Amino acid sequence: MGWSKDELIEVRRHLHRNPELSTQEHKTAAFIADRLRDLGLEPQVGSHGAPTGVVAVLEGQGGDGPTLAWRADIDALPIVEDTGVEYTSCQPGVMHACGHDVHTTVGLGLAAKLIQNRDQLPGRVKFIFQPAEEGAPAGEIVGAEAMARGGVLDGPDVDAIFALHCMPSQPVGTIGYSRGPVWAGSDAWRLTVKGRQTHGAYPQDGVDPIYVAGQIIVALQGVPGRVVDSRESCVVSVGKIQAGEAFNVIPEEVHMVGLLRTLDEGVRRKALDALDRLFHGICQAHGAEAKVSFSQGAMVVANAPALVDKAVASLTRHVGAEAIDVAPPQMGAEDFASFSRRKPAAYFMLGVGNEGKGIVHPIHSPHFNVDEACLPFAVDAFGHMMVDLARSWHQG
């Protein structure tokens, strides 16, 4: 029931050919809205805090069933595609390298499937097509938080929300899940090491900020496993360093930018305190000055265990236990946390890899692709799951 495999592939390839960056998804939003109208729904575009967000509510058979939400992110990345497929991106330097074309297609496919089965569906399903998951311009709020603040989880009030992500490390035809953290919380740090400029031949006459920055880079790797318990997840990385203009001049300043990723708020707080002490302490020890700032990004995406248990029981019945497995938490970040910290949530990993076809490249790679057999598999599995959960909710 619903769309055929060929129809799902056609939708996915259209989206893949026509990617749009975060907050610029105007044509994507219009395409989604048109498909939803074709299905008989009444989509709202830009009505919940995001100009390119799309929301549609599918009413089931009536009664006092729950309002379940399904979220799909729709934006692409500033990456030059190098897959060689015939449906390669038509937008230079923009690519669906994170699988959001798949996420959007699955969301639309679910709408088509559930419309065909609405007589079995108590309550309703709210479809949320969310822009700007990959990030918003400076000074703007990322898509999930903007839509959450804009009331997308209200009117009708959402009882539980679901989402998935492509996972090329999992074979197609599989689903991964977690009963707790799924994606890490993200913090960015910025550090300026201010020294004293001098000739490169006479370092003793100044304070070398590059040397000090080097000591900091080495010391950073002592935070995971030395300050933070080695049994706790913690990643500290340096992403950017800027310093100097000439080979024979020791500069005045070094600018560094990096990230901290954690899965627990207590670990996060301990690590942030350690970074602050480390930056200031090493600079002070060498006669330099540290200017430090931290900015919190996405928070930890965490599943609600009881909801996941019910969802996994349904998925197991429909696709078999061999297709379902526990997926370890990822140290990547996802703005779905704006939803999961407000409502019970279940976030799944969808297997899209196929070694035999050479579909093995990670997300955010110019070579990323998916086995499109994942599309009907996901629509069928999660369509049954949504009906099952609505029924069990309805029955108390």
C-alpha positions as CSV (number, residue, x, y, z in Angstrom):
1,M,0.0,0.0,0.0
2,G,1.1,3.6,-0.5
3,W,3.9,4.4,-2.9
4,S,5.8,1.7,-4.8
5,K,9.6,1.3,-4.7
6,D,9.9,3.0,-8.0
7,E,7.9,6.0,-6.8
8,L,10.0,6.3,-3.7
9,I,13.2,6.2,-5.7
10,E,11.9,8.8,-8.1
11,V,11.1,11.2,-5.1
12,R,14.5,10.5,-3.6
13,R,16.4,11.1,-6.8
14,H,14.5,14.4,-7.4
15,L,15.6,15.6,-4.0
16,H,19.1,14.4,-4.5
17,R,19.4,16.3,-7.8
18,N,18.1,19.5,-6.3
19,P,19.7,20.0,-2.8
20,E,19.5,23.2,-0.9
21,L,21.5,24.5,2.0
22,S,20.2,25.2,5.5
23,T,17.6,27.9,5.6
24,Q,17.5,28.1,1.8
25,E,15.2,25.0,1.2
26,H,12.5,27.0,-0.5
27,K,12.1,24.7,-3.6
28,T,12.5,21.6,-1.4
29,A,9.7,22.9,0.9
30,A,7.5,23.6,-2.1
31,F,8.1,20.1,-3.5
32,I,7.3,18.5,-0.2
33,A,4.1,20.6,0.2
34,D,3.0,19.6,-3.4
35,R,3.5,15.9,-2.7
36,L,1.5,16.2,0.6
37,R,-1.3,18.0,-1.2
38,D,-1.3,15.2,-3.8
39,L,-1.9,12.8,-1.0
40,G,-4.9,14.9,0.2
41,L,-3.2,16.6,3.2
42,E,-3.1,20.3,3.9
43,P,0.5,21.2,4.6
44,Q,1.5,24.4,6.3
45,V,4.8,26.0,5.1
46,G,6.7,28.3,7.3
47,S,4.1,28.4,10.1
48,H,6.1,27.1,13.0
49,G,9.1,29.3,13.4
50,A,11.0,28.1,10.2
51,P,10.2,29.8,6.9
52,T,11.1,26.6,5.0
53,G,9.6,24.1,7.4
54,V,6.6,22.1,6.4
55,V,4.0,20.5,8.7
56,A,1.0,18.4,7.9
57,V,-1.4,16.5,10.1
58,L,-2.9,13.2,9.1
59,E,-6.1,12.4,10.9
60,G,-6.7,8.7,11.5
61,Q,-10.0,7.0,12.2
62,G,-10.9,9.4,15.0
63,G,-11.4,8.7,18.6
64,D,-9.1,9.7,21.4
65,G,-5.9,8.2,20.1
66,P,-2.5,9.8,20.4
67,T,-0.8,12.5,18.3
68,L,2.4,10.8,17.1
69,A,4.9,12.9,15.2
70,W,7.4,11.9,12.6
71,R,10.3,14.3,11.9
72,A,12.4,14.4,8.7
73,D,15.2,16.9,8.1
74,I,15.5,18.4,4.6
75,D,18.7,20.4,4.1
76,A,21.9,19.5,2.3
77,L,25.6,20.2,2.8
78,P,28.2,22.5,1.1
79,I,30.0,19.5,-0.4
80,V,31.0,18.9,-4.1
81,E,29.5,15.5,-5.0
82,D,31.8,12.8,-6.4
83,T,29.5,9.8,-6.7
84,G,29.3,9.5,-10.4
85,V,25.6,8.5,-10.2
86,E,23.3,9.7,-13.0
87,Y,21.2,11.6,-10.5
88,T,24.2,13.7,-9.2
89,S,23.4,17.0,-7.7
90,C,22.6,19.8,-10.2
91,Q,23.6,22.5,-7.7
92,P,27.4,23.1,-7.8
93,G,29.0,22.6,-4.4
94,V,25.8,21.4,-2.7
95,M,25.1,17.8,-2.0
96,H,22.7,15.6,0.1
97,A,25.8,14.0,1.7
98,C,24.0,13.2,5.0
99,G,21.0,11.3,3.6
100,H,18.4,14.0,4.2
101,D,17.0,13.2,0.8
102,V,16.3,9.7,2.1
103,H,14.9,11.0,5.4
104,T,12.5,13.3,3.5
105,T,11.5,10.5,1.1
106,V,10.7,8.2,4.0
107,G,8.6,10.9,5.7
108,L,6.6,11.4,2.5
109,G,6.3,7.6,1.9
110,L,5.1,7.2,5.5
111,A,2.4,9.7,4.9
112,A,1.3,7.9,1.7
113,K,1.3,4.5,3.5
114,L,-0.6,5.8,6.6
115,I,-3.2,7.5,4.5
116,Q,-4.0,4.2,2.8
117,N,-4.3,2.7,6.3
118,R,-5.9,5.5,8.2
119,D,-8.9,3.3,9.1
120,Q,-6.5,1.4,11.3
121,L,-4.9,4.4,12.9
122,P,-6.4,5.9,16.1
123,G,-5.5,9.5,16.7
124,R,-3.3,11.2,14.2
125,V,0.2,11.6,12.9
126,K,2.0,15.0,12.6
127,F,4.6,15.1,9.9
128,I,7.4,17.6,10.5
129,F,9.8,18.4,7.6
130,Q,12.5,20.4,9.3
131,P,15.0,22.7,7.7
132,A,18.5,23.7,8.9
133,E,19.5,20.6,10.8
134,E,23.1,21.0,9.5
135,G,23.3,24.5,11.1
136,A,21.9,27.9,10.8
137,P,23.7,31.2,9.9
138,A,25.4,33.1,12.7
139,G,22.9,34.6,15.0
140,E,20.0,32.4,13.9
141,I,18.5,29.4,15.7
142,V,18.9,25.9,14.2
143,G,15.8,24.4,12.6
144,A,14.6,22.0,15.3
145,E,14.8,24.6,18.1
146,A,13.2,27.2,15.9
147,M,10.3,24.9,15.2
148,A,10.0,23.8,18.8
149,R,9.8,27.4,20.0
150,G,7.4,28.1,17.2
151,G,4.9,25.6,18.6
152,V,5.3,22.7,16.2
153,L,4.8,20.2,19.1
154,D,1.5,21.9,20.1
155,G,-1.9,22.2,18.6
156,P,-2.5,19.2,18.5
157,D,-0.1,18.4,21.3
158,V,2.5,15.7,20.4
159,D,2.5,12.7,22.6
160,A,5.7,11.1,21.2
161,I,8.0,11.9,18.3
162,F,10.1,9.7,16.0
163,A,12.9,10.1,13.5
164,L,15.7,8.1,11.8
165,H,19.1,8.7,10.3
166,C,20.9,6.9,7.4
167,M,23.8,4.8,8.7
168,P,26.1,3.5,5.9
169,S,28.0,1.4,8.4
170,Q,24.8,-0.8,8.8
171,P,23.7,-3.0,6.0
172,V,20.6,-2.2,4.1
173,G,17.5,-3.9,5.6
174,T,18.5,-3.3,9.2
175,I,17.5,-0.9,11.9
176,G,19.6,0.2,14.9
177,Y,18.2,1.6,18.2
178,S,19.3,2.8,21.6
179,R,17.5,2.9,24.9
180,G,19.3,6.0,26.0
181,P,21.7,8.5,24.4
182,V,21.8,8.4,20.6
183,W,23.7,11.6,19.5
184,A,26.2,13.6,21.6
185,G,25.8,17.0,23.0
186,S,28.1,19.5,21.2
187,D,30.0,22.5,22.5
188,A,32.3,24.7,20.5
189,W,35.3,26.4,22.1
190,R,37.3,29.4,20.9
191,L,40.7,30.3,22.2
192,T,43.0,33.2,21.5
193,V,46.5,32.8,22.8
194,K,48.1,36.2,23.1
195,G,51.9,36.4,23.3
196,R,54.4,39.0,22.4
197,Q,55.6,39.4,18.8
198,T,59.3,39.1,18.0
199,H,61.8,38.2,15.3
200,G,61.8,34.5,14.6
201,A,65.6,34.4,15.3
202,Y,65.2,35.8,18.8
203,P,62.3,34.0,20.5
204,Q,63.7,34.8,23.9
205,D,62.7,38.5,23.3
206,G,59.0,37.7,23.0
207,V,56.4,35.2,24.1
208,D,55.7,32.6,21.4
209,P,52.0,31.9,21.2
210,I,52.5,29.1,18.6
211,Y,54.7,27.2,21.0
212,V,52.1,27.8,23.8
213,A,49.3,26.6,21.4
214,G,51.3,23.5,20.7
215,Q,51.5,22.7,24.5
216,I,47.7,23.2,24.7
217,I,47.0,20.9,21.7
218,V,48.9,18.1,23.4
219,A,47.4,18.7,26.8
220,L,43.9,18.6,25.4
221,Q,44.1,14.9,24.9
222,G,44.5,14.4,28.6
223,V,41.0,15.6,29.3
224,P,39.3,12.4,28.0
225,G,40.6,9.5,30.2
226,R,42.5,11.7,32.7
227,V,40.1,14.3,33.9
228,V,37.0,12.5,32.6
229,D,36.6,8.8,33.6
230,S,37.8,6.6,30.7
231,R,34.5,4.8,30.9
232,E,32.6,7.9,29.9
233,S,32.3,9.2,26.4
234,C,34.2,12.4,25.7
235,V,35.8,13.8,22.6
236,V,37.9,17.0,22.3
237,S,39.2,18.1,18.9
238,V,40.9,21.1,17.4
239,G,39.4,22.1,14.1
240,K,41.1,25.3,13.1
241,I,44.3,27.2,13.9
242,Q,45.3,30.6,12.6
243,A,48.6,32.3,13.3
244,G,51.3,34.4,11.7
245,E,52.0,36.0,8.3
246,A,55.8,35.5,7.7
247,F,58.3,32.7,8.1
248,N,60.7,34.8,10.2
249,V,58.2,36.5,12.6
250,I,56.8,35.0,15.8
251,P,53.2,36.4,15.8
252,E,51.3,38.2,18.5
253,E,48.4,35.8,18.6
254,V,47.2,32.3,17.7
255,H,43.5,31.7,17.2
256,M,42.1,28.2,17.7
257,V,38.6,26.7,17.4
258,G,37.5,23.2,18.4
259,L,34.7,21.1,19.8
260,L,33.8,19.1,22.8
261,R,31.3,16.1,22.5
262,T,29.8,14.3,25.5
263,L,26.8,12.1,26.2
264,D,26.2,13.1,29.8
265,E,25.6,16.6,31.3
266,G,27.9,15.9,34.3
267,V,30.7,14.8,32.0
268,R,30.1,17.8,29.9
269,R,30.4,20.2,32.9
270,K,33.5,18.5,34.2
271,A,35.2,18.7,30.7
272,L,34.3,22.3,30.1
273,D,35.8,23.3,33.5
274,A,38.9,21.3,32.7
275,L,39.3,23.0,29.3
276,D,39.0,26.4,30.9
277,R,41.6,25.6,33.5
278,L,43.9,24.1,30.9
279,F,43.7,27.1,28.5
280,H,44.3,29.7,31.2
281,G,46.9,27.6,33.2
282,I,49.2,26.7,30.3
283,C,49.1,30.3,28.9
284,Q,49.9,31.7,32.4
285,A,52.8,29.3,32.8
286,H,54.4,30.6,29.6
287,G,53.7,34.3,30.1
288,A,50.9,34.4,27.6
289,E,47.2,35.4,27.9
290,A,44.2,33.3,27.2
291,K,40.9,34.7,25.8
292,V,38.4,31.8,26.0
293,S,34.7,31.4,25.0
294,F,32.4,28.4,24.9
295,S,29.1,28.1,23.0
296,Q,26.7,25.2,23.4
297,G,25.3,23.6,20.2
298,A,23.0,20.7,20.0
299,M,22.2,18.9,23.3
300,V,22.2,15.2,23.8
301,V,19.6,13.3,21.8
302,A,18.2,10.7,24.2
303,N,15.6,8.1,23.6
304,A,12.8,7.3,26.0
305,P,13.4,3.7,27.0
306,A,9.8,2.7,27.5
307,L,8.8,4.1,24.1
308,V,11.7,2.5,22.4
309,D,10.8,-0.9,23.9
310,K,7.3,-0.7,22.5
311,A,8.6,0.5,19.1
312,V,11.3,-2.3,18.9
313,A,8.7,-4.9,19.8
314,S,6.6,-3.8,16.9
315,L,9.5,-3.6,14.4
316,T,10.7,-7.0,15.4
317,R,7.2,-8.5,14.6
318,H,7.2,-6.9,11.2
319,V,10.8,-7.2,10.0
320,G,12.2,-10.0,12.2
321,A,14.7,-10.0,15.1
322,E,17.6,-10.4,12.8
323,A,17.0,-7.0,11.2
324,I,17.0,-5.2,14.6
325,D,20.0,-4.5,16.8
326,V,21.3,-2.2,19.4
327,A,23.3,0.7,17.9
328,P,26.0,2.4,20.0
329,P,25.6,6.1,20.7
330,Q,27.3,8.4,18.1
331,M,29.6,11.2,19.0
332,G,28.1,13.3,16.2
333,A,25.5,15.9,17.1
334,E,21.9,16.3,15.9
335,D,19.4,19.1,16.7
336,F,16.6,16.6,17.2
337,A,17.5,17.1,20.8
338,S,15.2,20.1,20.7
339,F,12.4,17.7,20.3
340,S,13.6,14.8,22.4
341,R,14.1,16.9,25.5
342,R,10.6,18.2,25.3
343,K,8.7,15.0,24.4
344,P,9.2,11.2,24.6
345,A,11.3,10.3,21.6
346,A,12.5,7.3,19.7
347,Y,15.3,7.9,17.1
348,F,16.5,5.0,14.9
349,M,19.5,4.3,12.7
350,L,18.5,3.0,9.2
351,G,21.0,0.7,7.5
352,V,21.8,2.0,3.9
353,G,25.1,0.3,3.3
354,N,25.9,-2.4,0.7
355,E,29.5,-3.5,0.4
356,G,28.7,-5.5,-2.7
357,K,27.6,-2.4,-4.5
358,G,30.5,-0.3,-3.1
359,I,28.0,1.7,-0.9
360,V,30.3,2.1,2.1
361,H,31.3,5.8,2.3
362,P,30.4,7.7,5.5
363,I,28.0,10.6,5.8
364,H,29.4,14.0,4.9
365,S,31.7,12.4,2.3
366,P,31.5,13.5,-1.4
367,H,31.2,9.8,-2.2
368,F,28.3,9.1,0.1
369,N,25.4,7.1,-1.4
370,V,22.7,4.7,-0.2
371,D,21.2,1.4,-1.3
372,E,17.7,2.6,-2.3
373,A,16.2,-0.7,-1.1
374,C,16.3,1.1,2.2
375,L,13.3,3.3,1.1
376,P,10.5,0.7,0.9
377,F,12.0,-1.2,3.8
378,A,11.8,1.8,6.1
379,V,8.4,3.0,4.9
380,D,6.9,-0.5,5.5
381,A,8.6,-1.1,8.9
382,F,7.9,2.3,10.4
383,G,4.5,2.5,8.9
384,H,3.5,-0.7,10.8
385,M,5.2,0.6,13.9
386,M,3.2,3.9,13.9
387,V,-0.1,2.0,13.5
388,D,0.9,-0.5,16.3
389,L,1.9,2.3,18.7
390,A,-1.2,4.3,18.0
391,R,-3.3,1.2,18.7
392,S,-1.5,0.3,21.9
393,W,-1.8,3.9,23.0
394,H,-5.5,3.9,22.2
395,Q,-6.0,0.7,24.1
396,G,-4.2,2.2,27.2
